[in-house]
Amino acid sequence: MSTVVQELCQIMLDFFKLIPPWSITQKYIPVTQAHLITSVGAKLSVRIVSKGTCTEPKHPVILSGKCEKVKIICCAEALTDRSSVPKKYQHILALAFAIKEINENPSLLPNVTLGFHVLNSYYVAKTTFKATLSLLSTPHRFVPNFKCDTQNHLIAAIGGLVSETTANMATIYTTYKTPQLTYGSFSPVQGDKTLFPFLNQMVPNEAYQYRGIARLLKHFAWTWIGLVAVDDDNGENFLQTVMPMLSQNGICCAFILRTPKRTYMQEMLESLLTLLDQYPVLTDRKVSVCLVYGEPPAMQVLRMLLFTAEMSDLPPLGKVWVVTSQWEFASLSAQRIWDTTPFHGALSFTVHSNEPPGFQTFLQIVRPSWSKEDGFIHDFWEQAFGCRLKHSDGYSQVCTEEEKLESIPAVLFEMNMIGHSYNVYNSVYAVAHALHATYVSRSKNRRFKKGQRLMFQKIQPWEINHFLRSILFNNSAGDTIQFDENRELVAGFDVTNWVTFPNSSFVRVKVGQLEPEAPAGKELIINDDQIVWHRNFNHELPLSVCNDNCYPGYRRKEKEGEKFCCYDCAPCPEGMISGQKDVDVCENCPEDQHPNVDQNQCIPKVLSYLSYEETLGIILAILAASLSLVTSLVLGTFIKHRDTPIVKANNRTLTYILLISLLLCFLCSLLFIGQPGHVTCLLRQMTFGIIFSVALSSVLAKTITVVLAFMATKPGARMRKWVGKRLTNSVVFSGSFIQAGICMIWLSTSPPFPDTDMHSLSGAILAECNEGSASMFYCILGYMGFLAVVSLTVAFLARKLPDSFNEAKFITFSMLVFCSVWLSFVPTYLSTKGKYMVAVEIFSILCSSAGLLGCIFTPKCYIIVLRPELNNREQHKHCMHFRTYMSVKLTCAVIRATPTRFVA
């Protein structure tokens, strides 16, 4: 420990001497001069005395009496040493102000005047018990359970400020069935509330506050925080309650620092030195937020720690302090010069408070000479203003007694009524209303004695407890005061932002509120724009996380051996997104949406189909139209030259049927382009299958015709009778009829229908025709394959015919092209999806049809158009000399073998 720290400890030792536990201050003030007494605050008792000076009456009750044998004692923890906290003086000012208002209110407790005692517990259990028992004894005679002064009749007690004091008081008051109202916190760790049936809490349940803290931390995404708690049972209970709640909200504790509770100075200094050794933990830059739980004494220790660290040249802390409602930004009188900037931008949950009208005016009359019975005003005045009222010690100036309370730094005294003072104010009114209700109830049971004299039965403390529990009234500030079934105040919390200034003053800014009775998820309301952060954060929202956030598109990946708040970031799997920071699991998009490139949001899928507006669709449409035009030209050419030998020799009817079917094949491919509809889905495969079957049947008929024509040229051949239109028509009709039958069965069982596929292709919704029955579709393809194979087989077998009968070669070539196309179609079709699958089928239709058109009709068109001299009867006998022209070979053979009636 450095010399500076040793000197500092000696200075603090001089300033913070604790008052011996047996020195108890007790003040009594007549109500006619009922003014405030300074206090450190804890327990308050109010007493009711009669207006005016009363002596013990001979007759207990007087009809028009001015005296009542009832009093309510109020106790407050006060400290008259130089180590006191001047701000606590406001607690008793609030008490005196409430009593003054009640005494001046003719409709509340008429003919009854309230007064009060102030007793100090010094946060010591022994002193608390002594002060509590003294209220049950004869004044100035400490004889517990023995009381002979009928004027001092205890009705209710108000106190204390901290849980330990409250519990110690309740232990005794429960025995005597005396109502008690605590204006500070009371943790259940002090005992089951059912053990204290006469204890009423003027603050809401702390559990509401803890849930609000968790929501606040989650609201700002502070997941890596420090915990500071007082090292006692209350602090332990706080940790056991809050830590699971924080874990459930995804918040981890980087460290837990235990501050010593208020105790003797030697023990406090030892604890302070221990805390200094742990100070480096507080300097962790990742931890920007510290959650502090501590009743008022523990907060003084925290301030001492920060001050000592500054004096020891330790690095300053720039953190967001999130503190519980027990905290009041109060300083000991010796701490007036201590820097308050470490708490700049702090957030605290404070019990909802308001300022009663007239309180500011009441404060203006406070002077050192305002009440002779006020034994605390001198100490308060000297400590608050740093002067001496009587004789100067040479180091301090003399007080003028005209100093203004508003000139005192806020850490020592606030002009606005603070939360605990507001609770004291409401406590006094709650007792007054309960007592008034008791009087009204007792008036129904009054009885007369000796003529006009009226006697009220003596009111016992426990009698007002029933009325106190069911109390319901609006105070002068407009707030409703009532208790719930757990005897806790029905109220919310304010979220307060503390803005400090270099002159030790500060401003409380209400930036939100916590309403426990609000709908789930709406309990906490925060106005982020109104919050002023610590200067270290440059007016930006502080970050308090173990590591950088996992941004949208990534997920958290647990680090082995680390707390769950410390993690790595891994990209979301393909097809999944994360739309927020720090998600544990990526999620799938809806069926009609898909992830964007960054995988941080879902975007609508594009409806995908082969349309006329895209390049592929345009190319296929142009190709189909071009081939249709070529087919039409070929058909027109054959019609124009229908009387020529080459057209006649190849069976004009079959030629026309084949050309028309090829033309329709090219055109039917257009049914596959465009968005699928109900009609187009029904017509696509059916039209394609039937038309192709007609074409293949025509090719098969031509192949059979070639073979039969050759066989019919032999002398005495029986095949002559089969050569003619009857056979060809039968072949074409039967081949087409079978395919049509298959199509009718398909339509009647599982017809095709428009459908969408949302899963096959990422980022697109495939608009397609569902075939209904895949087996029927492949039956159609299989039947066409059967016709093609038969045609190929017959043509292949006819390849050995003499050269003059070689049309079978071209049919063979065309069937080889056809079979090659459709054999390659099947695996390609099955391996593609969406519009490319449709494009494959269209391409197969066009290629196979073009193969038939080119292989069969190109040689004939060549002779008809380019070599018309070969297309006449005179050239029949010379046809063998034109071997260079493939079409002439087959044409001459057909002309020779065909009878005149067949050719015609």
MOGI-V49307 format. One record per pair of residues at least 4 apart in sequence whose C-alpha atoms are under 6 Angstrom apart, sorted by the first residue. I is the first residue (numbers start at 1). J is the second residue. D is the distance in whole Angstrom. If there is no record, write none. Layout:
# MOGI-V49307
i,j,d
I,J,D
I,J,D
This chain:
# MOGI-V49307
i,j,d
9,13,6
12,16,6
16,83,5
21,127,5
25,119,6
25,120,6
26,118,6
26,119,5
27,117,6
27,118,6
28,117,5
29,34,6
29,373,6
30,34,6
31,115,5
35,96,5
36,92,5
36,93,5
36,96,5
37,92,6
37,374,5
37,376,5
38,89,4
38,376,5
38,377,6
39,77,6
39,78,3
39,79,6
39,88,5
39,89,5
40,77,5
40,78,4
40,79,6
40,85,6
40,88,4
41,76,5
41,77,4
41,78,6
41,88,5
42,76,5
42,77,4
42,159,5
42,160,4
42,161,4
43,75,5
43,76,4
43,77,6
43,158,5
43,159,3
43,160,4
44,74,4
44,75,3
44,76,4
44,158,4
44,159,5
45,73,4
45,74,1
45,75,4
45,157,4
45,158,5
46,72,4
46,73,3
46,74,4
46,116,4
47,71,4
47,72,3
47,73,4
47,114,6
47,115,5
47,116,5
48,70,6
48,71,4
48,72,5
48,113,6
48,114,4
48,115,5
49,71,6
49,113,5
49,114,6
50,67,5
50,68,6
50,112,6
50,113,5
51,113,5
61,454,6
61,455,4
62,453,6
62,454,6
63,453,5
63,454,5
69,151,5
70,153,5
71,152,6
71,153,5
71,154,5
71,155,6
72,154,5
72,155,5
72,156,5
73,116,5
73,117,6
73,154,6
73,157,6
74,116,5
74,117,5
74,118,6
74,157,6
74,158,6
75,117,6
75,118,4
75,119,4
76,118,5
76,119,5
76,120,6
77,119,6
77,120,4
77,121,5
78,120,5
79,84,5
83,332,6
84,332,6
85,331,6
85,332,4
86,380,6
86,412,5
87,412,5
87,413,4
91,421,4
93,97,6
94,421,6
94,425,5
95,425,6
98,425,6
103,113,6
106,110,5
109,436,6
121,127,5
121,128,5
133,144,6
134,142,6
137,142,6
137,143,5
137,144,5
137,146,6
137,147,5
138,147,5
138,149,6
155,461,5
156,178,6
156,179,5
156,180,6
157,180,5
158,180,6
158,181,5
158,182,6
159,181,6
159,182,4
159,183,6
160,165,5
160,166,5
160,182,5
161,183,6
161,184,4
162,184,6
162,185,6
163,185,6
163,186,4
170,174,6
173,177,6
173,178,5
174,196,6
177,462,5
178,461,5
178,462,6
179,198,5
179,465,6
180,199,5
181,199,6
181,200,5
181,201,6
182,201,5
182,202,6
183,202,5
183,423,5
183,424,6
188,192,6
200,487,5
201,488,5
202,489,5
203,489,5
204,488,6
204,489,5
204,491,6
214,246,6
215,219,6
217,222,5
222,544,5
223,251,4
223,252,6
223,545,5
224,252,5
224,253,6
224,544,5
224,545,5
224,546,5
225,253,5
225,254,6
225,287,5
225,289,5
225,290,6
226,253,5
226,254,5
226,255,5
226,290,4
227,256,5
227,290,6
227,291,5
228,256,6
228,257,5
228,258,6
228,292,5
229,235,5
229,258,5
229,292,6
229,293,5
229,294,6
230,235,5
230,258,5
230,259,5
230,260,6
230,261,6
230,294,5
231,235,6
231,258,5
231,259,5
231,260,5
238,242,6
239,243,6
246,251,5
247,251,5
252,565,6
261,298,5
262,297,5
286,544,6
287,544,5
288,319,5
288,544,5
289,319,6
289,320,5
289,321,6
290,321,5
291,322,5
291,323,6
292,323,5
293,324,6
294,298,5
294,299,6
295,326,5
296,327,6
304,308,6
309,314,5
310,314,6
318,536,6
320,346,5
321,346,5
322,347,5
322,348,6
323,348,5
324,348,6
324,349,5
325,349,5
325,350,5
330,411,5
331,335,6
331,411,5
331,412,6
333,383,6
344,499,5
344,500,5
344,534,5
345,498,5
345,499,6
345,532,5
345,533,4
345,534,5
346,497,6
346,498,5
347,496,6
347,497,5
348,495,6
348,496,5
349,493,6
349,494,6
349,495,5
350,493,5
350,494,5
351,419,6
351,493,5
352,492,6
352,493,5
352,494,5
353,419,5
355,417,6
356,476,6
356,477,5
368,377,6
368,378,6
377,381,6
380,384,6
381,385,6
382,386,5
382,387,5
382,388,6
387,396,5
387,397,5
387,398,5
387,399,5
388,392,6
388,398,5
388,399,5
389,398,6
389,399,5
392,396,6
392,398,6
409,504,6
409,505,5
410,414,5
410,505,5
423,427,6
431,435,6
434,464,6
434,467,5
434,468,5
446,456,6
448,453,6
448,454,5
449,453,5
464,468,6
467,471,6
471,482,6
472,481,6
472,482,5
473,480,6
473,481,6
474,478,6
474,479,5
474,480,4
475,479,6
482,489,6
482,490,6
483,487,5
483,488,5
483,489,5
483,490,6
484,488,6
492,514,6
492,515,5
493,513,6
493,514,5
494,513,4
495,510,6
495,511,6
495,512,5
495,513,5
496,509,5
496,510,5
496,511,6
497,508,6
497,509,5
498,507,6
498,508,5
499,506,5
499,507,5
500,505,6
500,506,4
501,505,5
501,506,6
511,527,5
512,525,5
512,526,4
512,527,6
513,524,6
513,525,5
514,523,5
514,524,5
515,523,5
516,523,6
518,523,5
533,539,6
546,566,5
549,582,6
550,554,6
550,569,5
550,581,5
550,582,5
551,581,5
552,578,5
552,579,5
552,580,5
552,581,5
552,600,5
553,572,6
553,577,6
553,578,5
553,598,6
553,599,5
553,600,4
554,570,5
554,571,4
554,572,5
555,569,6
555,570,5
555,583,5
555,584,5
556,567,6
556,568,6
556,569,5
556,582,6
556,584,5
557,567,5
557,568,5
557,569,6
558,567,5
559,567,5
572,576,6
572,586,6
576,586,6
576,587,5
576,588,5
577,586,5
577,587,5
577,599,5
577,600,5
578,586,5
578,600,5
579,600,5
579,601,6
589,593,6
589,594,6
589,602,6
592,605,6
593,602,6
593,603,5
593,604,4
593,605,5
594,602,5
594,603,6
594,605,6
594,763,5
595,599,5
595,601,6
595,602,5
605,763,5
605,764,5
605,765,6
606,764,5
606,765,6
607,764,6
607,765,5
608,764,6
608,765,6
608,766,5
608,767,6
609,767,6
609,835,5
610,617,6
610,673,5
610,674,6
610,835,5
611,617,5
611,673,6
611,674,4
612,617,5
612,618,5
617,621,6
622,626,6
624,666,5
628,663,5
628,666,6
631,663,6
632,636,6
633,637,6
636,640,6
638,642,5
642,647,6
645,649,6
647,652,6
648,652,6
648,903,6
649,894,6
649,895,6
649,903,6
654,658,6
654,698,6
656,660,6
658,695,5
658,698,6
661,691,6
661,695,5
664,668,6
669,842,6
671,684,6
676,754,6
676,768,6
677,681,6
677,754,6
678,753,6
678,754,6
680,684,6
681,752,6
681,753,6
681,769,6
682,752,6
683,687,5
685,689,6
686,743,6
687,691,6
688,692,6
690,739,6
690,740,6
693,697,6
693,736,5
694,736,5
697,732,5
697,735,5
698,732,6
700,791,5
701,728,5
701,731,6
703,795,6
705,709,6
708,712,6
709,897,6
712,717,6
712,719,5
712,720,5
713,897,5
725,729,6
729,733,6
730,734,6
731,735,6
733,737,6
746,750,6
746,751,6
747,751,4
750,772,5
750,773,6
751,772,5
752,770,5
752,771,4
752,772,5
753,769,6
753,770,5
754,768,6
754,769,4
754,770,6
755,768,5
755,769,6
755,770,6
756,766,5
756,767,5
756,768,6
757,765,6
757,766,5
758,765,5
766,834,5
778,782,6
785,789,6
788,792,6
789,793,6
792,796,6
792,812,5
792,815,5
795,808,5
795,812,5
796,812,6
799,809,6
801,805,6
804,889,4
804,890,5
804,893,5
805,890,4
805,893,5
806,890,5
807,890,5
808,812,6
810,855,6
810,856,6
814,851,6
814,852,5
814,855,5
815,819,6
816,820,6
817,851,6
818,848,5
819,823,6
825,829,6
829,837,6
832,837,5
833,837,5
839,843,6
843,847,6
844,848,6
845,849,6
846,850,6
847,851,6
850,854,6
851,855,6
852,856,6
853,857,6
854,858,5
859,887,5
860,887,6
861,865,6
862,866,5
863,867,4
863,868,6
864,868,5
870,875,6
875,879,6
876,892,6
879,892,6
894,898,6
